[in-house]
Amino acid sequence: ATYTGLFLRLKDKKTSIPDKLKLAKFAWVTDAVHIPNKQQQILDFVCGLLVNRKKHNIASEDVVSVWETLNRFLYLAGTTSVVK
């Protein structure tokens, strides 16, 4: 399977926040998704949602989901860096 365009969907204004978070989670855990500096790119994307939440018109319930996703990614990044 090819996942070209997955990162473009994350940046697409038409993609809903819940769908973007699902895509980000999928990309994070899937080794078949090849994005240069994948973890850093995804962390930057999620942080950008929080920093620019008014610009992106993110609903408050979606903000909670974004924080939960960021927390999960940071936890996973910490556990994998210890293993390496």
C-alpha positions in Angstrom: 0.0 0.0 0.0 1.1 3.5 -0.7 0.4 6.4 1.6 1.6 9.4 -0.5 -0.7 12.2 0.1 -1.4 11.3 3.7 0.6 14.3 4.9 -1.3 16.5 2.4 -4.6 15.4 3.9 -3.3 16.5 7.3 -2.7 20.0 5.9 -6.0 20.1 3.9 -8.5 22.6 5.4 -11.4 20.3 4.2 -10.2 17.4 6.4 -12.0 17.4 9.8 -9.9 17.6 13.0 -11.0 14.1 14.1 -10.0 12.7 10.7 -6.6 14.6 10.8 -5.9 13.1 14.3 -6.8 9.6 13.1 -4.4 10.0 10.1 -1.7 11.4 12.4 -2.1 8.4 14.8 -2.1 6.0 11.8 1.1 7.6 10.4 2.8 7.5 13.8 2.4 3.8 14.3 2.7 2.5 10.8 6.2 1.7 9.6 5.0 1.7 6.0 4.4 5.4 6.1 7.6 7.1 5.0 7.8 10.8 5.8 11.2 12.4 6.4 11.5 13.0 10.2 8.1 11.5 10.6 7.7 11.8 14.4 8.9 15.4 14.4 6.7 16.4 11.4 3.6 14.9 13.2 4.5 16.6 16.5 4.9 19.9 14.7 1.5 19.4 13.0 -0.3 18.6 16.3 1.4 21.5 18.1 0.5 23.8 15.2 -3.2 22.8 15.6 -3.0 24.0 19.3 -1.1 27.1 18.6 -3.3 28.2 15.7 -6.6 26.8 17.1 -8.5 30.0 16.5 -7.2 30.3 12.9 -8.3 26.7 12.3 -11.7 27.2 14.1 -11.2 24.2 16.2 -14.1 23.4 18.5 -13.4 23.0 22.2 -14.1 19.3 22.2 -11.6 18.9 19.4 -9.0 20.8 21.3 -9.3 18.2 24.1 -8.7 15.4 21.5 -5.7 17.3 20.1 -4.2 17.6 23.6 -4.8 13.9 24.2 -3.2 13.0 20.9 -0.2 15.1 21.7 0.1 13.5 25.1 0.0 10.1 23.6 2.6 10.9 20.9 5.0 12.4 23.5 4.6 9.3 25.7 5.3 7.0 22.7 8.2 9.1 21.6 9.7 8.9 25.1 9.3 5.1 25.4 10.8 4.5 22.0 13.8 6.7 22.6 14.6 4.8 25.8 14.5 1.5 23.8 16.8 2.8 21.0 
